[in-house]
Structures are given as structure tokens and as C-alpha cells.
């Protein structure tokens, strides 16, 4: 392969890896209260029951 093809591949991979690292660094946890966590868990249980019933 010519040298410029290697250069393009390295730049593309560097761009992808850089974007993934930036995304990882900018991700943060959502501060949820215990009440919100409880409602989320209840909804998950309800959805699991609906999914199981539909099968």
C-alpha cells in the first residue's frame, strides 16, 4: 500500500479513538434521588412482566 493510504488509515483510526475517548470523558452519572431510583426499578419490573406475558 502506498504511504498516503497508511496515513489516511492512521488519521481515521485516530479520529475514531479520539471521539470515543472524548465521549467517555464527557459522560457522567445522573444524580437521582432514592424516590426516582425506586420508580425506575418498579417500571423495570412492570416492563419485564409485560415482556414475559407477551411471549
Secondary structure as UniProt FT lines:
FT   HELIX           3..26
FT   HELIX           34..54
//
